[in-house]
């Protein structure tokens, strides 16, 4: 069976699984359009002909309007509950759209749109398959009945939330993640089966660490510190040390941006490097050395910064095969760290080129927060090169990115760059930037 034929077969199977005729799907899509306040669809007979074409021997791809309606329809179970995780009808639909020729970017957009809806209606459970939901419900009542599949379902939720950073507002992601942390606490309060203990603890580490970052992004520094403390305590009881290094790095970054004093950030990144060196993840080790380089550069320690960068490049270039951490840290990310080091203890023109290369490499939806940070730093380099007008033009792009991602760090970087534009505050290009900042950030 060809790829397009497989997509058509999946659409037919989804329809049959709900006991619907072609006309039944047409009526369901019409009702969905009304519920979403979309423009009315054509007559049911016309919509029915479209549904038939999607499932035919020479299938056509539903257009974007119908894709959205199909996604909203299949994102709810026949009982009306949201279900957008692995194994759901929505996941099946999105796979069918890929088979029918839709782009991965468009399919990712559709899934993000439905995850946004899940934060309003389905919460964490919407990201779990029906069997995992049932297993989790049993385990929360009696932790001794928890299984590895239960823990794997929670891992998938954390991964889903993490993948949506930069696409879904941070506060919505916090709402999705909070029940995972509560579930881990409740499971660990009971007698978990031996093989499951480590899996649940690993979920707790990842969930608390990510929640600490999200709390920081949402300007709740007290909650952020408490969550990082919990993540650290859990990580210390795991076998490998790279998860502990990840927690320390995330904590170091939010500390770096919430306090002008570098002491605590330096301490945390030192702990991260120590843990990463004895761990099995080369990518985590590379990122720890890169962050150590940045913090050294910010402290004016050029020799230490260059030494740490050298170690980070060694790590990146020596990696082979799969990495146990699943980290996406790459040479593109590392070029951004190189740029920061050049900005503080080197040549701003070299920094600018490093930032440009890094921004070009950070193209994925998940990387938009980091791209916004790199662009703001690139603008700072332009200011220090004596080109404030061009810097202001670049900062307009950063304003839009900061709004789109909802990230606190891009906003902080923006404000720092604006401070360095003060000598030109009477120029029109700075006034235009100020107006833009005020309009969208209230800054």
C-alpha positions as semicolon CSV with decimal commas, in nm:
position;residue;x (nm);y (nm);z (nm)
1;X;0,000;0,000;0,000
2;X;0,137;0,343;-0,097
3;X;0,178;0,625;0,152
4;X;-0,124;0,823;0,028
5;X;-0,336;0,508;0,023
6;X;-0,229;0,438;0,382
7;X;-0,342;0,787;0,482
8;X;-0,681;0,734;0,317
9;X;-0,716;0,397;0,488
10;X;-0,643;0,555;0,827
11;X;-0,913;0,818;0,774
12;X;-1,162;0,545;0,681
13;X;-1,061;0,338;0,985
14;X;-1,108;0,636;1,216
15;X;-1,453;0,698;1,072
16;X;-1,556;0,335;1,108
17;X;-1,420;0,317;1,465
18;X;-1,680;0,576;1,558
19;X;-1,957;0,406;1,366
20;X;-1,997;0,696;1,126
21;X;-2,102;0,707;0,763
22;X;-1,955;0,958;0,518
23;X;-2,258;1,178;0,586
24;X;-2,207;1,130;0,960
25;X;-1,854;1,273;0,942
26;X;-1,984;1,558;0,727
27;X;-2,248;1,645;0,987
28;X;-1,989;1,617;1,268
29;X;-1,755;1,859;1,089
30;X;-2,043;2,100;1,033
31;X;-2,126;2,095;1,407
32;X;-1,758;2,141;1,493
33;X;-1,733;2,447;1,269
34;X;-2,033;2,603;1,446
35;X;-1,886;2,523;1,793
36;X;-1,553;2,684;1,697
37;X;-1,729;2,991;1,550
38;X;-1,581;2,911;1,209
39;X;-1,747;3,014;0,883
40;X;-2,034;2,780;0,797
41;X;-1,947;2,483;0,580
42;X;-2,128;2,409;0,254
43;X;-2,431;2,180;0,252
44;X;-2,381;1,839;0,412
45;X;-2,392;1,668;0,072
46;X;-2,101;1,883;-0,048
47;X;-1,895;1,814;0,266
48;X;-1,975;1,444;0,228
49;X;-1,824;1,446;-0,122
50;X;-1,505;1,601;0,024
51;X;-1,486;1,329;0,291
52;X;-1,525;1,066;0,021
53;X;-1,242;1,216;-0,184
54;X;-1,007;1,200;0,119
55;X;-1,076;0,825;0,146
56;X;-1,086;0,741;-0,226
57;X;-0,849;0,527;-0,434
58;X;-0,683;0,851;-0,548
59;X;-0,712;1,044;-0,221
60;X;-0,685;1,420;-0,186
61;X;-0,545;1,608;0,113
62;X;-0,805;1,796;0,322
63;X;-0,745;2,171;0,302
64;X;-0,633;2,363;0,610
65;X;-0,986;2,451;0,723
66;X;-1,098;2,090;0,711
67;X;-0,773;1,976;0,877
68;X;-0,846;2,201;1,175
69;X;-1,204;2,076;1,201
70;X;-1,096;1,712;1,173
71;X;-0,833;1,770;1,442
72;X;-1,085;1,921;1,684
73;X;-1,335;1,644;1,611
74;X;-1,091;1,355;1,659
75;X;-0,919;1,520;1,958
76;X;-1,229;1,432;2,162
77;X;-1,327;1,077;2,243
78;X;-1,685;0,966;2,165
79;X;-1,754;1,040;2,533
80;X;-1,641;1,400;2,484
81;X;-1,305;1,387;2,668
82;X;-0,994;1,552;2,524
83;X;-0,728;1,300;2,410
84;X;-0,427;1,431;2,217
85;X;-0,144;1,201;2,328
86;X;0,016;0,892;2,177
87;X;-0,239;0,633;2,069
88;X;-0,523;0,886;2,047
89;X;-0,746;0,933;1,743
90;X;-0,584;1,273;1,697
91;X;-0,241;1,112;1,673
92;X;-0,381;0,872;1,411
93;X;-0,532;1,162;1,217
94;X;-0,208;1,361;1,216
95;X;-0,021;1,056;1,089
96;X;-0,277;1,021;0,810
97;X;-0,231;1,386;0,709
98;X;0,144;1,329;0,685
99;X;0,082;1,024;0,467
100;X;-0,145;1,232;0,245
101;X;0,135;1,483;0,186
102;X;0,093;1,750;0,454
103;X;0,412;1,909;0,588
104;X;0,553;1,825;0,930
105;X;0,540;2,197;1,017
106;X;0,166;2,218;0,952
107;X;0,097;1,896;1,143
108;X;0,302;2,024;1,438
109;X;0,096;2,347;1,428
110;X;-0,228;2,148;1,445
111;X;-0,107;1,947;1,742
112;X;0,005;2,261;1,923
113;X;-0,338;2,416;1,865
114;X;-0,506;2,116;2,026
115;X;-0,263;2,109;2,319
116;X;-0,360;2,472;2,384
117;X;-0,722;2,357;2,395
118;X;-0,628;2,073;2,629
119;X;-0,499;2,321;2,887
120;X;-0,850;2,466;2,902
121;X;-1,047;2,143;2,904
122;X;-0,856;1,816;2,934
123;X;-0,542;1,901;3,131
124;X;-0,270;1,642;3,172
125;X;-0,508;1,352;3,113
126;X;-0,558;1,470;2,756
127;X;-0,193;1,384;2,688
128;X;-0,230;1,027;2,817
129;X;-0,369;0,735;2,620
130;X;-0,685;0,578;2,755
131;X;-0,508;0,265;2,891
132;X;-0,245;0,479;3,066
133;X;-0,517;0,701;3,214
134;X;-0,683;0,392;3,357
135;X;-0,354;0,256;3,490
136;X;-0,264;0,585;3,651
137;X;-0,603;0,611;3,821
138;X;-0,550;0,265;3,975
139;X;-0,191;0,344;4,078
140;X;-0,285;0,671;4,248
141;X;-0,526;0,476;4,470
142;X;-0,280;0,189;4,525
143;X;0,084;0,272;4,428
144;X;0,179;-0,096;4,458
145;X;-0,015;-0,150;4,133
146;X;0,186;0,108;3,937
147;X;0,356;-0,026;3,624
148;X;0,642;0,081;3,400
149;X;0,376;0,177;3,143
150;X;0,228;0,419;3,397
151;X;0,567;0,585;3,444
152;X;0,627;0,589;3,067
153;X;0,297;0,771;3,020
154;X;0,407;1,041;3,264
155;X;0,743;1,066;3,087
156;X;0,556;1,126;2,762
157;X;0,355;1,409;2,920
158;X;0,672;1,584;3,041
159;X;0,830;1,541;2,697
160;X;0,514;1,680;2,534
161;X;0,513;1,986;2,759
162;X;0,884;2,043;2,704
163;X;0,840;2,020;2,328
164;X;0,578;2,297;2,338
165;X;0,804;2,556;2,506
166;X;0,812;2,848;2,264
167;X;0,482;2,748;2,099
168;X;0,235;2,744;2,390
169;X;0,227;3,017;2,660
170;X;0,439;2,925;2,964
171;X;0,148;2,959;3,205
172;X;-0,053;2,702;3,009
173;X;0,240;2,461;3,014
174;X;0,262;2,505;3,390
175;X;-0,101;2,399;3,417
176;X;-0,030;2,083;3,219
177;X;0,278;1,993;3,423
178;X;0,146;2,049;3,776
179;X;-0,065;1,727;3,781
180;X;0,242;1,522;3,678
181;X;0,434;1,647;3,980
182;X;0,137;1,578;4,206
183;X;0,106;1,226;4,061
184;X;0,476;1,155;4,123
185;X;0,449;1,271;4,484
186;X;0,143;1,056;4,546
187;X;0,299;0,750;4,384
188;X;0,621;0,789;4,584
189;X;0,424;0,817;4,907
190;X;0,316;0,454;4,869
191;X;0,488;0,118;4,825
192;X;0,591;0,130;4,459
193;X;0,705;-0,194;4,293
194;X;1,085;-0,212;4,282
195;X;1,127;-0,186;3,902
196;X;0,902;0,122;3,891
197;X;1,072;0,327;4,165
198;X;1,357;0,456;3,947
199;X;1,126;0,537;3,657
200;X;0,892;0,747;3,872
201;X;1,189;0,923;4,032
202;X;1,329;1,009;3,688
203;X;0,989;1,155;3,590
204;X;0,988;1,361;3,910
205;X;1,336;1,499;3,831
206;X;1,240;1,601;3,478
207;X;0,900;1,739;3,577
208;X;1,021;1,942;3,878
209;X;1,316;2,083;3,685
210;X;1,099;2,190;3,392
211;X;0,838;2,327;3,632
212;X;1,111;2,527;3,805
213;X;1,202;2,684;3,474
214;X;0,837;2,755;3,388
215;X;0,774;2,910;3,732
216;X;1,072;3,138;3,670
217;X;0,937;3,231;3,325
218;X;0,606;3,314;3,492
219;X;0,787;3,534;3,747
220;X;0,728;3,312;4,050
221;X;1,086;3,291;4,177
222;X;0,990;3,144;4,515
223;X;0,811;2,848;4,357
224;X;1,096;2,810;4,111
225;X;1,355;2,771;4,386
226;X;1,140;2,517;4,574
227;X;1,089;2,308;4,260
228;X;1,460;2,307;4,180
229;X;1,534;2,194;4,536
230;X;1,289;1,906;4,493
231;X;1,437;1,813;4,155
232;X;1,789;1,813;4,301
233;X;1,690;1,592;4,593
234;X;1,526;1,343;4,358
235;X;1,819;1,346;4,114
236;X;2,069;1,264;4,388
237;X;1,895;0,929;4,431
238;X;1,925;0,826;4,065
239;X;2,199;0,598;3,933
240;X;2,352;0,819;3,662
241;X;2,466;1,172;3,738
242;X;2,373;1,350;3,414
243;X;2,012;1,419;3,529
244;X;2,155;1,598;3,833
245;X;2,379;1,802;3,600
246;X;2,072;1,900;3,396
247;X;1,892;2,021;3,709
248;X;2,193;2,226;3,821
249;X;2,227;2,383;3,474
250;X;1,863;2,483;3,451
251;X;1,880;2,621;3,804
252;X;2,201;2,810;3,722
253;X;2,039;2,977;3,423
254;X;1,735;3,105;3,610
255;X;1,963;3,217;3,894
256;X;2,181;3,401;3,644
257;X;1,883;3,601;3,524
258;X;1,711;3,659;3,855
259;X;2,015;3,802;4,038
260;X;2,293;4,042;3,936
261;X;2,533;3,851;4,164
262;X;2,713;3,573;3,975
263;X;2,819;3,382;4,288
264;X;2,523;3,145;4,310
265;X;2,519;3,082;3,935
266;X;2,891;3,001;3,940
267;X;2,838;2,757;4,228
268;X;2,553;2,580;4,050
269;X;2,736;2,552;3,717
270;X;3,038;2,413;3,902
271;X;2,814;2,144;4,049
272;X;2,670;2,078;3,702
273;X;3,015;2,028;3,548
274;X;3,120;1,798;3,832
275;X;2,808;1,582;3,789
276;X;2,827;1,583;3,409
277;X;3,188;1,467;3,401
278;X;3,099;1,143;3,579
279;X;2,778;1,090;3,379
280;X;2,713;0,900;3,056
281;X;2,575;1,191;2,853
282;X;2,828;1,367;2,630
283;X;2,573;1,633;2,527
284;X;2,496;1,723;2,887
285;X;2,870;1,748;2,954
286;X;2,912;1,977;2,650
287;X;2,628;2,203;2,763
288;X;2,765;2,219;3,118
289;X;3,105;2,330;2,990
290;X;2,939;2,583;2,757
291;X;2,740;2,735;3,042
292;X;3,054;2,742;3,257
293;X;3,224;2,936;2,977
294;X;2,942;3,192;2,960
295;X;2,936;3,258;3,332
296;X;3,317;3,287;3,340
297;X;3,302;3,539;3,055
298;X;3,035;3,743;3,232
299;X;3,270;3,753;3,532
300;X;3,552;3,881;3,308
301;X;3,751;3,555;3,333
302;X;3,872;3,522;2,974
303;X;4,117;3,234;3,021
304;X;3,868;3,023;3,213
305;X;3,597;3,098;2,955
306;X;3,814;2,989;2,662
307;X;3,922;2,673;2,843
308;X;3,560;2,575;2,913
309;X;3,464;2,645;2,550
310;X;3,746;2,421;2,432
311;X;3,613;2,138;2,649
312;X;3,260;2,194;2,518
313;X;3,376;2,169;2,156
314;X;3,575;1,857;2,239
315;X;3,259;1,703;2,385
316;X;3,042;1,798;2,085
317;X;3,292;1,669;1,832
318;X;3,361;1,344;2,016
319;X;2,999;1,234;2,058
320;X;2,891;0,921;1,874
321;X;2,565;0,727;1,864
322;X;2,258;0,804;2,070
323;X;2,282;1,010;2,387
324;X;2,101;0,881;2,698
325;X;1,978;1,229;2,789
326;X;1,791;1,286;2,463
327;X;1,937;1,638;2,467
328;X;1,917;1,847;2,151
329;X;2,227;2,050;2,240
330;X;2,424;2,101;1,919
331;X;2,706;2,295;1,757
332;X;2,447;2,564;1,672
333;X;2,372;2,614;2,041
334;X;2,743;2,616;2,123
335;X;2,812;2,892;1,870
336;X;2,567;3,104;2,068
337;X;2,772;3,046;2,384
338;X;3,087;3,135;2,188
339;X;2,921;3,460;2,092
340;X;2,840;3,548;2,453
341;X;3,202;3,485;2,551
342;X;3,329;3,709;2,270
343;X;3,077;3,974;2,370
344;X;3,208;3,996;2,726
345;X;3,580;3,914;2,696
346;X;3,656;3,932;2,325
347;X;3,572;4,104;1,997
348;X;3,208;4,217;1,949
349;X;3,237;4,175;1,570
350;X;3,339;3,811;1,617
351;X;3,054;3,777;1,867
352;X;2,812;3,915;1,608
353;X;2,912;3,654;1,350
354;X;2,885;3,374;1,608
355;X;2,535;3,490;1,700
356;X;2,432;3,509;1,333
357;X;2,549;3,151;1,275
358;X;2,375;3,031;1,588
359;X;2,045;3,202;1,502
360;X;2,052;3,048;1,154
361;X;2,094;2,702;1,306
362;X;1,812;2,748;1,561
363;X;1,522;2,710;1,321
364;X;1,285;2,464;1,493
365;X;0,973;2,568;1,688
366;X;1,125;2,435;2,014
367;X;1,431;2,657;1,957
368;X;1,249;2,990;1,919
369;X;1,315;3,097;2,278
370;X;1,687;3,035;2,235
371;X;1,682;3,208;1,895
372;X;1,521;3,517;2,048
373;X;1,793;3,524;2,316
374;X;2,068;3,492;2,054
375;X;1,917;3,768;1,839
376;X;1,901;4,006;2,136
377;X;2,266;3,934;2,211
378;X;2,348;3,989;1,843
379;X;2,187;4,333;1,870
380;X;2,400;4,405;2,177
381;X;2,708;4,317;1,972
382;X;2,600;4,565;1,703
383;X;2,571;4,839;1,965
384;X;2,924;4,768;2,085
385;X;3,042;4,771;1,722
386;X;2,908;5,128;1,692
387;X;2,599;5,045;1,485
388;X;2,303;5,130;1,712
389;X;2,053;5,188;1,429
390;X;2,103;4,837;1,291
391;X;2,086;4,702;1,647
392;X;1,748;4,867;1,702
393;X;1,617;4,711;1,379
394;X;1,719;4,367;1,502
395;X;1,559;4,429;1,842
396;X;1,221;4,485;1,674
397;X;1,243;4,122;1,561
398;X;1,332;4,022;1,918
399;X;1,026;4,203;2,054
400;X;0,800;3,994;1,833
401;X;0,980;3,674;1,931
402;X;0,958;3,755;2,303
403;X;0,584;3,804;2,271
404;X;0,535;3,490;2,063
405;X;0,730;3,266;2,302
406;X;0,625;3,432;2,628
407;X;0,979;3,387;2,752
408;X;1,109;3,594;3,042
409;X;1,476;3,561;2,944
410;X;1,431;3,712;2,594
411;X;1,249;4,004;2,759
412;X;1,536;4,049;3,008
413;X;1,791;4,041;2,724
414;X;1,582;4,297;2,534
415;X;1,575;4,537;2,826
416;X;1,951;4,504;2,878
417;X;2,015;4,585;2,514
418;X;1,780;4,884;2,537
419;X;1,978;5,016;2,835
420;X;2,289;5,024;2,615
421;X;2,099;5,236;2,361
422;X;2,061;5,520;2,611
423;X;2,325;5,741;2,445
424;X;2,097;5,750;2,138
425;X;1,768;5,789;2,328
426;X;1,675;6,108;2,138
427;X;1,709;5,936;1,800
428;X;1,396;5,837;1,608
429;X;1,506;5,472;1,576
430;X;1,523;5,438;1,956
431;X;1,186;5,611;2,000
432;X;1,033;5,366;1,751
433;X;1,176;5,074;1,948
434;X;1,044;5,217;2,275
435;X;0,698;5,250;2,123
436;X;0,713;4,888;2,010
437;X;0,829;4,769;2,354
438;X;0,553;4,968;2,525
439;X;0,287;4,841;2,287
440;X;0,359;4,471;2,330
441;X;0,554;4,427;2,655
442;X;0,448;4,725;2,861
443;X;0,820;4,789;2,906
